[in-house]
């Protein structure tokens, strides 16, 4: 275990957009999401990230009222920031194309009510392709600049902290540039995204963590960061991240699809490595 005089913050990402057919153990029903979040917080998760679902269809549903219920119930039991995702754009999971304001409308409603401290603002677009499946057409995860600016506008206006998913190194450069346009913005947290199952970014190797940190130091000196990913077991990289002062994220949104570990298992395992 790495000696860590200051507590390293741990985020748990409970479910993601996968549905139970891709990630069977994720919580989908509201009561399960609430129970899982509270249990993970009791096991040491400091921050909770979640996706709301339409319980009838089993698909992601970004209704601010659902998120409000989830956040209020979780926060009534544990003292941890709880923050939602944004609707997917450009993918097979997504519905009709949304404008920037439509896509971030739920975040603004939650921010107006003081229910969110953090927000997803992903500063770039990326192609998703499974490396472990043949003839996978994948999808494009779209985040045009006007969408990024709208998310950052809401964050600046309501004092919400952006959480940047850095799928590719260029996201750090673009994200720092767009953040500089908002003088009242809380400094974003740069979440370095690693993967084994998807063909974007880097696999979870220490030399690639070094590259991410070096670029961030050049673009946004002193910015806080964390390690995470999708379709990846991030645990081997945790000691190196802690030693360098980074935060950690685990959970069933990020774990390899078909994970046999629960969110609580992943939180416990991460804490042992911190």
Buried (B, 14 or more C-beta within 10 A) or exposed (E): EEEEEEEBBBBBBBBBBBBEEEBEBBBBEBEBBBBBBBBBBEBBBBBBBBBBBEBEEEBBBBEBEBBBBBBEBBBEBBEBBBBBBBBBBBBEBBEEEBEBEEBBBBBBBBBEEEBBBBBBBBBBBBBBBBEEEEEEEBBEBBBBBEBBBBBBBBBBBBEBBBBBBBBBBEBBBBBBEBBEEBEEBBEBBBBBBBBBBBBBBBEBEBEBBEBBBEBBEEBBEEBBBBBBBBBBBBBEBBBBBBEBEBBBBBBBBBBBBEBEBBBBBBBBBBBEBB
